[in-house]
């Protein structure tokens, strides 16, 4: 436990309980990734009504900000304008996504991030019109609440903010606590007792107003979603932002083959996958995503998040054949199987929604050929839509090409998957009606 500013681990009165300490043991790596032990040690659901909690994918003004194509701040390159967010709403409708995120929509977002009220839109962002257009297209709006670590104002106005969102029909919020955590006028750890209590208050207040939470720069997951299922997903992981800022010095390909057996054992993460134009560098940052495009598709089966982002821009999606795989992508699953896995080397995961299976296979910095028995499929024939690295795909030199092909398979079929270094394969299995 991280100490409070006065050096104490915690201030407590009367009886109290300490967190569980767990040890997960399995006969194979997949047993770890499939375990619900940490989640199930939490208290049962505290909400009487959960009908308003709705998993789904989301899109939004985010990756273009990370890549400095547009800005959080007002001006000629401001990203979250009315017209630009409408373009993302169109993308959400086309992709079957449930909501659109707009970072930089509210007054004083960006810059030093001070003076925000989380309710007043920027002059070039017509919130009423965006909400109208979104509703007309069957899409929700995700409000971005980036405190930048100045938490006191947010803490004091949380009830007012969330009550207003509920009145407007906004039912999802992405919170943020980047760089620091100042609460009670004290600069403290993101993980000390009072910070943890703040995160809990956010989740509880959101639940009262039927709001789902995507928490960034927050504490590691501990299975809290069992008790408060509106805690949809948290960051707490070196996700796509690390590819953006650090390039080859950031996440190596092997990181993704490890996360299902470490970070994701505690709960879902907002890794923000789906960047298909992995070399896109409009501002000349000199960094890029350290995977092939096919590997980005595979992450949707490997990583779990009930609010899962399709992180790329409308323009990048419309120019890439891999976008077809992401359309109507589920974000909650009826069954999960981690198949052939060697932690740190490669991971193969399959998830089922209804009668359709989605499979993702990723590898580390080495080429691999995997033999994949399809015993997890049910009876009958399936159409396998296979998105793989093309013959000329190279992680470093030519990461964009994707080969798309279709095969008819059965549970008795054994597929051969050729993965290039930093690459992957994504497959959608649709049952053939007889």
Secondary structure, 3 states (H helix, E strand, C coil): CCCCCCCCCCCCCCCCCCCCCCCCCCCCHHHHHCCCHHHHCCCCCCCCCCCCCCCEEEEEECHHHHCCCCECCCCCCECCCHHHHHHHHHHHHHHCCCEEEECCCECCCCCCCCCCCCCCECCCCCHHHHHHHHHHCCCEEEEEEECCCEHHHHHHHHHHHHHHHHHHCCCEEEEECCCCCEECCEECCCCCHHHHHHHHHHHHHHHHCCCEEEECCCCCCCCHHHCCCCEEEECCCCCHHHHHHHHHHCCCCHHHHHHCCCHHHCCCECCCCCCCCCCCCCCCCCCCCCCCHHHHHHHHHHCCCCEEECCCCHHHHHCCCCHHHHCCCCCCCCEEEEEEEECCCEEEEEEEECCEEEEEEEECCCCEEEEEECCCCCCCCEEEEEEEECCCCECCCECCCEEEEEEEECCCCEEEEEECCCCEEEEEEEECCC
